[in-house]
Amino acid sequence: MKRTPPLLSALNASDSVYVIGVAGDSGSGKTTFASAIRHLLGDDLVSTISLDDYHLYDRKERKKRGITPLSPDANDFNRLEEDVTRLRRRLPIRKMVYDHSTGTITGPYPFHPARILILEGLHAFFTENLRRLCDFTLFVDPDPDVKKEWKFKRDTGARGYTEKEVREELAQRASDYSLYVAPQRRHATVVIGISFSRFGRNLGWEENIYRVTLSLSPWDHYPPGASLSFDFRSTLTSHGRPFSLFFRPAESRDGTAGSFELDGMLPCTCFGSLAAFLEETTGRDPENLLQDCRMLTPTAFTRLFVCGCIVAHMLSLADTGTDS
């Protein structure tokens, strides 16, 4: 008889939906990380809500009012909190949908939660109630230069903006980001900082190699398999690409325990124990990342690590008999 993976057993034993909040600025990579979490944990187990669907006004009306989507006045937090409360109880909702290609709002449409729900948007844990409703919080925080480059490519491509419109929007949104989005960092379990690689700025677009900083809060549920191991002989003889690892203990009282910085192409053998933990607990091979693989980007490792944190926390809730 095939054994039920521990993660699925934990989800089946819970009466509530496990909620993950993924916050950050527009163009920060939130959607990419949310998609990776969904794929690694199982597309059938995870549903996602874009919090853009809770904008009160369409693009034309926001422009008329002179407000950005980052302003609390442009978002329906009361409806969002009510909907997430229902979704946690595994109840369906009806919600609007924001269309980025046209800047319009349509709906409402029915939405049924899976066993894990990702809230992805500018204000995923902006209010105290949203923070209470989230079981795990992730803040994606690229450097301004990285964010600007990503936003230009995305908005002038998939979203149909002109370069002039993107520049104007960046200037208009800067103060709102500092006031309303950036403060959510201090409530995140994990903050992901993304900078251009010290081994070459061009590596970002050419090979998706960035310098990634994981700022971690004091938390009891980091995955037991999140260890690093190096085989010096194989690294020296066959790796062939530079990489670096750096750890900094917390130097402030902002709730951060410390941060790890990873850069370059890392040997896949470093993360075998983490990949094994994920495969053992989820029953899924983590994207085949470590099969016949010599090197792994810091971004790819970060996805594995975040998923490991989420799985370890869900298993701990099952062990203690506590619903999420």
Buried (B, 14 or more C-beta within 10 A) or exposed (E): EEEEBBBBBBBEEBEBBBBBBBBBBBBBBBBBBBBBBBBBBBEEBBBBBBBBBBBBBBBEBBEEEEBBBBBEEBBBBEBBBEBBBBBBEBEEBEBBBBBBEEBEBEEEEEBEBBBBBBBBBBBBBBBEBBBEBBBBBBBBBBBEEBBBBBBBEBBBEEBEBEEEEBEEBBEBBBEBBEEBBBEBBEBBBBBBBBBBBEBEBEBBEEBEBBBBBBBBBEEEBBBEBBEBEBEEEEBEEEBEBEBBBEEEEBEEEEBBEBBBBBBBBBBBBBBBBBBEBBBEBBBBEBBEBBEEBBBBBBBBBBBBBBBBBBBBBBBEBBEEEEBB
